């Protein structure tokens, strides 16, 4: 929780309680932060701590986030990577869906076919 510089954790909790600070661990499986540019930071299985100091709540998230681009940027990438291709799903689109979702190539191809090649919809379908 906190590095007390060698202090006994129970003693630290007692001192924080005396100062009116309550600390609770939150059992979270995922935390998503939506940024102003439309991108998202996604934390899978983070350590989340809520601290209430006299009515002011603060949340601490510990983990490694993955940046997920907004759907508009994903569609723009697809247009740049595969302009004017016809007859089937471009391999670049399949690789992009695999990278974003961790799905197999077969699942990514099926999702793209089911969504008529719409990258954002295919990614949403697999998440």
LINLIN-V317880 format. One record per residue. RES is the residue in one letter. PHI is phi in whole degrees, -180 to 180 (none if undefined). Layout:
res-><RES RES>
phi-><PHI PHI>
This chain:
res-><X X X X X X X X X X X X X X X X X X X X X X X X X X X X X X X X X X X X X X X X X X X X X X X X X X X X X X X X X X X X X X X X X X X X X X X X X X X X X X X X X X X X X X X X X X X X X X X X X X X X X X X X X X X X X X X X X X X X X X X X X X X X X X X>
phi-><none -124 -84 -87 62 89 -76 -60 -58 -66 -64 -64 -62 -64 -65 -66 -63 -64 -86 83 -111 -106 -123 -131 -84 -111 -83 -106 -100 -158 -127 -119 -112 -93 -90 -62 -80 96 -72 -129 -103 -115 -104 -95 50 -81 -94 -118 -124 -108 -118 -112 -111 54 92 -96 -91 -129 -115 -117 -115 -117 163 -105 -81 -110 -87 -114 -73 -67 -60 -61 -71 -64 -65 -64 -60 -63 -67 -72 -74 -135 -72 68 -74 -135 74 113 -94 -63 -60 -61 -67 -63 -62 -64 -65 -61 -63 -73 -112 79 -75 -75 -62 -63 -67 -64 -62 -63 -66 -67 -66 -67 -106 55 82 -75 -61 -61 -68 -65 -64 -61 -63 -89 -83>
